[in-house]
């Protein structure tokens, strides 16, 4: 399947050879139908804190979902008996991040992508994101979270929504529907 580079990197990492670890592993190049689309660092992929390749939007959503969960947990809101709307806000956004990671994180490896599949997955992520935004409005009415923090979450969620819509348009242009 052309995964020799990955097996070599994993073997090198197990042996403690930093020269051959994933940081030095080149991104594989794969032909996409008759044209070649190269992924670009910083646009189509970045590395997370652990060195894993992620799509920038996927990473941003994951980081924000973790920040939301940790902040709510620190304030004691994530207990089993916590507010259902707050739980929904956090959980639905975690689902958004997961739904973005699925179709987008492979882009950095230049693996051929089915644009229609990516658009469908992005639509699914939008449904979760909209549920999170709806729950955020309910949480706002309950004054469970500092208004400034909640407003920051709202701005970030809508910015991610806009980026999802732009990606959907990008992949629609790359696809023969």
C-alpha positions, 0 to 999 in steps of 0.5 A: 500500500506504499506505507513503507515510510510509516513502518520505517518511521515507527521502527526507528522511533521504537529503537530511539533513533531520532534521525529517522523519526516522524519529524524527519519523515517526508510527506508521501506523494500520491497521484490524485487521478490525472492531476497532482495536488500537493498539500501545503504545510500551514494550509493543508497540514500542521503538526500538533504538539505531539508531532502528528499531522493534522489539518489546521481547522481540525487542530483548531477545533480540537484545541478549542474543544479541549479548552472548553472542556477543561474550563468547564471542568475547572468550574465544576460544570462537567460533573454527571449532575451538571447542566445538560445544555452546557454538557451538550455545548461541549459534547457537540463541539467535541463531535464537531472536532472529531467529524473534522478530523476524519476527512481532513487530517489525511490531506497532509499526506497527499492521499487522494481525496474524494471531494464529495465524501469530504463535503458530506463529512463537513456537512455532518460536522456542521450539524454538530457545530450548530447543535453546539451553538444552539446549546451555547445560547441556552447556556448564556441565558443561565449565566453559567460561564463568564460572559466574556469567555462565552462570547469568545467561544461564540466568535470561535465557533462561528469562525470555524463554521465559516471555515467549514463552509469555505472548505466545502466550496473548495472541495466542491470545485475539485469534484465532478458532481 
